[in-house]
Amino acid sequence: MADRKASTHHHKKAARKRWGDLTDAQKARVVILGSVQLSLAAFAWTDLATRPKETVNGSKGMWAAIIAINFVGPVAYFWKGIRR
């Protein structure tokens, strides 16, 4: 049983890649996705900060925290957080 746990732990550790292990294409995808995520969040937080509270569904503080959730948060804010 101990050998099985050690093998599983080693397998999990071997599956994690470090930045240097990624190909140039993989690095580019990570940078692009990160840029998209940060842009979406920045745009959503800017919109939230300048939007009157009467036009936001729920509290601004709640939406500010939700926007921090990768991709899902900013999309949810623009989809459900703004009163139309």
N, C-alpha and C positions, 0 to 999 in steps of 0.2 A: 504494500500500500504506500509506503514512504517513497519507493521508486516511482510510483505512478504520479504522486503529488509533485515530486521533483521534476519529472518529465513534463507535466502540465505547466508548471511554473516556468520552466525553461522555454517551452513552446510559446507561452504568452509573451515572454520577454523578447524572444527572437522575432515575433510578429511586429513589434513596434519599430518603426523606422525613425531615424534621426534625419534632420534636414540634409546632411551630407550624403545620406543614403538615397535620396530622391533623385530621379532623373531631372534634366532641365525642364522637360515638359510638365512633370508633376509639380516642380517648384513654381512654374509659371501659373499653373491652375490654382495653386494655393494662394499666390499673390493676387491673382485676378479675383478669386472668390472673396478673399479678405477685403480687397478694395471695394467690391460691390457691397459687402456687408456693412463696412464702415460708412460708405456713401449713403446707403439706405437709412442707417441709424441717424446719421448727421442730418439728413433731410427731414426725417420724421421728428427729431428733437427740435429742430429749428421751426418746423411747422407748428408743433405743439406749443413752443414758447411764445410764438407770435399770434396764435389763434385765441380768440376770446373764449373764456371757460364755458360760456353758454353754448358754444358750438362743438363741445367735446362730450362724448358719451362717457360719463364717469368722471373721476377726479384726474386732474393733470398729473398728480404724483403717481397714481397707479399706472397711467399710460407711460410715464417716463421710465418706470421700472420695466414694464412689459417691452418697451422698445429695445431694451438691452438684450433681449433674448435673440440669439442669432437668427437672422432672416425672418423667422416667424413673427417676432415682435413688431418690426416696422410694417410688415405686410398686414398684420392684424390691426394695427393702429389706423392705417389708411383705409382698411376695409370696414372695420366696425367702430373705430374710435371717433370718427368725425360724423357729426349730425349733418344730414343732407336735407 
